[in-house]
Structure formats: structure tokens, C-alpha cells
Amino acid sequence: MSKSIKNILIVGVGVAMYLFTAYVYRHVSVFAEPLDQIVSIGFYHCSRVC
């Protein structure tokens, strides 16, 4: 797999996780905090890799 495709996949997964977290945050605030931490770690990793 080429590096550019891998980066696009990482960004895509990050965006999907962010949208999912935003959805959950609106509907089930109990689960928002741990998911938000996961998404923050994901975007931090992506910013380092990309």
C-alpha cells in the first residue's frame, strides 16, 4: 500500500471517529468522554504521522 493511500485511510478513520463521537456526545453524554479521548489520541497520532 502506498504511503499516500495509507495517510488518506488514517485521516478517513479519524474523521469517521470524530463524527461518531460528535453523534454519541449529542445522544449519550455518558460515553462522550472516553470516546473523545480516543479521538484526540487518533488525531494526535495522525498529525504526527501525516
URZI-V577746 format. One line per field, one symbol per residue. ss: DSSP state (@ for helix, = for strand, . for the rest). psi: psi as a letter, one per 30 degrees, with the letter a starting at -180 (. if undefined). Layout:
ss: ???
psi: ???
This chain:
ss: ..@@@@@@@@@@@@@@@@@@@@@@@@@.@@@@@@@@@@@@@@@@@@@@@.
psi: kleeeeeeeeeeeeeeeeeeeeeeeeeifefeeeeeeeeeeeeeeeeee.
